[in-house]
Amino acid sequence: MITFPNAKINIGLDIINRRSDGYHNISTVMVPIPWADILEIVPAKTPETTLTVTGRTVDCPSDKNLVMKAYRALNSVIPLPPLEIHLHKIIPDGAGLGGGSADAAFTLTTINNLLQLGLSTDRMAEIASGIGADCPFFIYNSPMMATGIGTDLTPVNIDLSQYKIIVVKPSVLVPTKEAYAGVTPAMPEKNLADLIHLPTEQWQGYIKNDFEKSIADKHPQIADIKQAMLDSGAVYASMSGSGSAVYGLWKRDNMAELPSNVLQQCAVFQANMN
């Protein structure tokens, strides 16, 4: 069975406070985008479950890959037969696009469908929450307001179908620890749950990513890419998650062409939003 784990973008990201368990309470809207990896899972011909990773280089041993973590998490709930898993990586890592989390979540849903396990979406999301904070979102894979550590999800009714998205991932790598070190948690002046319902053309300047300023100060290329997007007609541009990918939204009748100099050594994706 072949599936296509897709990326996400964050529209706004407020770091509200640090929890006693060391995590942070956040508020963000996550939206799926069609930049996708390729995942194939079939019954194994050997007694062991194996994972083969091709495509973009992933600096992670197979046994520590989130795909295998997902397999083990599901196996602890329902004993699974050995499987052959092939993951072809297309989504850049270290981007704030949730590629690894998507791979893990799609591993759960693909195995559930392949083996006809009959697990509900909510049950799979519960299992996914033990794998990583973004993983439950990809079980539902529709626009969600994420709060708590990112696992408390509420559907959000937003329509971006009239927009084109361009995502630019520079070669910059931003460790999550570094991203949080540059942020002072605080209650936002305005609630993202209200701001997200403003017309998209009014988001810029109101909906912000708390990680962005400190990371862009350290890595000016991120700020340059964002400004180039706005100069090229984007109605909204932002860094996604903890970075380093930057995305912009354009009205479809105002298609953008970004300056070639800002795209050097960058991975670039563009598509119409669904």
C-alpha positions, -999 to 999 in steps of 0.1 A, spaced: 0 0 0 14 34 -10 5 67 7 18 102 5 26 118 39 23 156 33 38 186 50 21 213 70 25 250 76 19 269 108 -2 300 105 8 320 136 26 304 166 23 318 201 46 304 228 25 311 259 44 296 288 67 269 300 52 239 317 64 221 348 72 191 326 97 212 305 74 215 275 57 247 264 21 256 259 15 270 225 -12 282 202 -10 277 164 -30 269 134 -17 240 113 -27 236 77 -18 207 54 0 215 21 6 191 -8 45 188 -5 47 151 2 70 121 9 62 86 -5 55 58 19 50 21 9 42 -6 34 37 -43 24 38 -76 42 74 -87 49 90 -118 33 112 -122 63 105 -125 101 116 -89 108 101 -55 101 125 -34 80 126 2 70 144 15 39 148 52 34 157 68 1 155 103 -14 167 132 8 194 123 33 180 118 68 206 119 96 189 92 117 194 55 121 165 34 108 156 21 143 152 56 156 132 69 127 97 81 137 83 56 112 97 27 133 87 45 165 51 45 150 53 9 141 64 -1 176 38 21 192 10 5 172 25 -30 178 23 -24 216 -15 -19 212 -22 -46 186 5 -72 178 15 -67 142 30 -90 116 65 -81 101 63 -55 74 85 -40 48 85 -2 49 100 20 22 101 57 28 111 81 0 120 115 15 110 146 -4 100 170 23 131 187 37 139 181 74 148 208 99 122 230 81 92 234 105 71 215 79 65 184 100 78 159 75 89 133 101 57 136 121 37 131 89 57 100 81 49 86 116 12 94 114 8 80 79 26 48 91 -2 44 117 -31 51 92 -15 30 64 -10 0 86 -45 4 100 -59 3 65 -35 -24 51 -42 -48 80 -79 -37 85 -72 -32 122 -104 -11 126 -89 16 148 -108 49 149 -92 82 139 -94 94 175 -77 62 187 -49 66 162 -45 102 172 -41 91 208 -14 67 198 3 94 177 4 118 206 29 95 223 52 97 192 55 134 187 36 167 193 28 172 156 18 136 149 -19 137 159 -25 166 135 -15 145 105 -40 118 116 -68 142 109 -48 161 82 -72 191 80 -68 227 94 -66 226 131 -60 250 160 -34 233 181 -30 242 218 -13 227 249 19 212 236 4 210 202 -16 178 207 -49 195 217 -67 199 183 -98 219 174 -110 221 137 -106 255 121 -128 266 92 -105 285 69 -106 285 31 -73 290 12 -85 275 -20 -81 308 -39 -44 310 -30 -11 298 -43 16 288 -19 54 289 -23 76 274 3 113 281 4 136 261 26 171 276 29 201 254 39 199 269 74 192 243 101 175 254 133 175 229 162 143 231 182 163 237 214 179 267 198 145 280 186 130 279 221 161 294 237 154 326 217 118 330 229 104 346 260 70 330 265 41 354 270 4 356 266 -4 372 232 -21 405 231 -47 391 207 -61 356 205 -50 336 174 -84 319 175 -99 353 167 -72 365 143 -74 335 121 -109 345 110 -98 378 97 -96 380 59 -63 365 47 -52 398 33 -53 412 68 -31 386 85 2 402 79 13 423 109 -13 406 131 -6 369 129 30 362 139 53 334 147 71 339 180 101 319 168 107 341 138 124 372 151 152 356 170 159 330 143 158 356 115 182 377 136 207 348 136 199 338 101 192 369 80 185 347 49 151 339 65 142 375 67 154 381 32 132 354 18 102 366 37 107 402 25 112 390 -11 78 372 -9 60 403 3 77 424 -23 66 399 -49 29 403 -40 24 377 -13 -6 387 9 9 368 38 44 354 45 58 337 75 83 312 88 67 279 95 70 263 130 106 266 144 119 270 109 138 274 87 112 271 59 94 303 49 61 303 30 40 329 12 4 330 0 -5 347 -32 -39 352 -48 -40 329 -78 -45 357 -103 -13 374 -89 12 346 -94 47 354 -81 82 351 -95 107 354 -67 142 369 -74 166 341 -83 192 354 -58 170 346 -28 165 310 -40 202 300 -41 209 268 -22 172 265 -13 146 238 -18 115 254 -34 79 241 -36 49 257 -51 13 246 -56 -23 258 -55 -38 254 -21 -68 230 -19 
